[in-house]
Amino acid sequence: MARLFNPIQVGAYTLSHRVVLAPMTRLRTIQPDDIPSPMMADFYGQRASAGGLEIVEAASVSVQARSYLGAASIYHDGQMEGWRAIAKAVHAKGGRVFLQLIHGGRQSHVEMTGGVDPVAPSVVPFDGVALTKDGFVPASPHRALGIEEIPAIVEDFRAAAQRAKEAGFDGVELHAANGYLVDQFIQDGTNQRTDAYGGPIENRVRFLRETLEALISVWGADRVGVRISPSGEWGGISDSDPEATFSYVARLLDSYEIAYLHVIEPRVKGDDTLHHDHPPVATKYLRKHFSGPIIAAGGFDRASAIATVESGDADLVAFGRHFSSNPDLPYRLQHDLPLTPYVRTAFWGGTEADYSDFLTHEETQALESTEENATADEAQNA
Ligand SMILES: Cc1cc2nc3c(=O)[nH]c(=O)nc-3n(C[C@H](O)[C@H](O)[C@H](O)COP(=O)(O)O)c2cc1C
């Protein structure tokens, strides 16, 4: 059997297969307070499998960290019951579930940040978007963080990690990808600081180290993962030498012995596939620098997922879009069953429709045989 369907140790947990749910912000919290909704618990419960790993969509660690109206947050008591329901739904099926923690940094708008300017390591021209009640709008002008403000943000990450623990999650993932705040510090296109947080890579990873150490202080390193996107373009992010930068990051993360390194491959920008036949490359060079489990994500199908794990470049594969429309994706991949196409128009907000109403393969078959029987009955009665 392909290694993709074999057990693996990921930090503190023994997983029974390597098909992971990638974090996907689906904008279905209850407003105005970003309360995780019952349909979110349904969504994650449906996608859980015994010994499988899910990474729950990015949750903002503070008001200032928010980017998109309807996206998740974890910074106040009113949100806790919703989070508990999600962790419980996954555990009921024997799954493991990590929560991704995010600060959006400059990818935001004053309407999302409580009326204050979005923050970033440096002020660099940016034409990205945020999502407010008026839809996707240009991001507000941002300001550079004062060095004295940084400890409070690190503390927000720690407090959110603590909340995730209280809600019953199995671990947390630091969102250091896709051009959000941690990534803005790492990459030199967005970090032009001249203090201890900018300049050489040793300084540009200082914010990553501090937030990571905050999460580890709550969870232990074996229950913390980190997501990076070395070739990412989302959020206007760029670096003058991504391979050198992210090789350094991978070595650094290796030294902490975290549960896993989660790498977005270069084939996707946000939710769009850019290069259809582009081979995965980031894990190829990162593998040399990171000795723990690597999760690869971005544009995988069954064949490429099996191949990347067989090659040893990655140990697990996270699926986003295919998992959105196939709640039993690990089962379907294992048995080479057809996939239900995903529905892009339902990605960013909406109801249960095309979100938590997708059927498993078994349910589809049961429905088809009921329909066939009904047709046969009708024919008999005609
Ligand atoms: C609707 C949607 C929301 C997403 N939200 C997040 C997110 O909250 N955090 C994150 O790290 N990546 C996010 N992503 C990226 C996915 O995790 C994944 O890397 C991407 O979809 C590529 O994988 P795929 O080709 O299997 O879909 C999102 C993608 C989609 C389609």
The ligand as an SDF file (V2000), in Angstrom:
LIG
                    3D

 31 33  0  0  0  0  0  0  0  0999 V2000
  -11.2430   28.9950    0.6730 C   0  0  0  0  0  0  0  0  0  0  0  0
   -9.8020   28.8740    1.0910 C   0  0  0  0  0  0  0  0  0  0  0  0
   -9.4060   29.3800    2.3170 C   0  0  0  0  0  0  0  0  0  0  0  0
   -8.0870   29.2460    2.7490 C   0  0  0  0  0  0  0  0  0  0  0  0
   -7.7480   29.6670    4.0060 N   0  0  0  0  0  0  0  0  0  0  0  0
   -6.5110   29.4060    4.4890 C   0  0  0  0  0  0  0  0  0  0  0  0
   -6.1820   29.6440    5.8500 C   0  0  0  0  0  0  0  0  0  0  0  0
   -7.0270   30.0560    6.6800 O   0  0  0  0  0  0  0  0  0  0  0  0
   -4.9140   29.4100    6.2440 N   0  0  0  0  0  0  0  0  0  0  0  0
   -3.9540   28.9300    5.3940 C   0  0  0  0  0  0  0  0  0  0  0  0
   -2.8020   28.7260    5.7970 O   0  0  0  0  0  0  0  0  0  0  0  0
   -4.2480   28.6380    4.1070 N   0  0  0  0  0  0  0  0  0  0  0  0
   -5.4920   28.8460    3.6480 C   0  0  0  0  0  0  0  0  0  0  0  0
   -5.8220   28.4760    2.3670 N   0  0  0  0  0  0  0  0  0  0  0  0
   -4.8290   27.7410    1.5590 C   0  0  0  0  0  0  0  0  0  0  0  0
   -5.0340   26.2270    1.7170 C   0  0  0  0  0  0  0  0  0  0  0  0
   -4.7090   25.7900    3.0170 O   0  0  0  0  0  0  0  0  0  0  0  0
   -4.1780   25.4370    0.7100 C   0  0  0  0  0  0  0  0  0  0  0  0
   -2.8150   25.7160    0.9280 O   0  0  0  0  0  0  0  0  0  0  0  0
   -4.5490   25.7710   -0.7210 C   0  0  0  0  0  0  0  0  0  0  0  0
   -5.9530   25.6560   -0.9080 O   0  0  0  0  0  0  0  0  0  0  0  0
   -3.8520   24.8630   -1.7050 C   0  0  0  0  0  0  0  0  0  0  0  0
   -4.1890   23.5210   -1.4720 O   0  0  0  0  0  0  0  0  0  0  0  0
   -5.2380   22.7550   -2.4460 P   0  0  0  0  0  0  0  0  0  0  0  0
   -4.6530   22.8210   -3.8410 O   0  0  0  0  0  0  0  0  0  0  0  0
   -5.2670   21.3450   -1.9000 O   0  0  0  0  0  0  0  0  0  0  0  0
   -6.5300   23.4560   -2.3480 O   0  0  0  0  0  0  0  0  0  0  0  0
   -7.1270   28.6270    1.9040 C   0  0  0  0  0  0  0  0  0  0  0  0
   -7.5360   28.1350    0.6550 C   0  0  0  0  0  0  0  0  0  0  0  0
   -8.8580   28.2370    0.2640 C   0  0  0  0  0  0  0  0  0  0  0  0
   -9.2600   27.6290   -1.0450 C   0  0  0  0  0  0  0  0  0  0  0  0
  1  2  1  0
  2  3  1  0
  2 30  2  0
  3  4  2  0
  4  5  1  0
  4 28  1  0
  5  6  2  0
  6  7  1  0
  6 13  1  0
  7  8  2  0
  7  9  1  0
  9 10  1  0
 10 11  2  0
 10 12  1  0
 12 13  2  0
 13 14  1  0
 14 15  1  0
 14 28  1  0
 15 16  1  0
 16 17  1  0
 16 18  1  0
 18 19  1  0
 18 20  1  0
 20 21  1  0
 20 22  1  0
 22 23  1  0
 23 24  1  0
 24 25  2  0
 24 26  1  0
 24 27  1  0
 28 29  2  0
 29 30  1  0
 30 31  1  0
M  END
$$$$
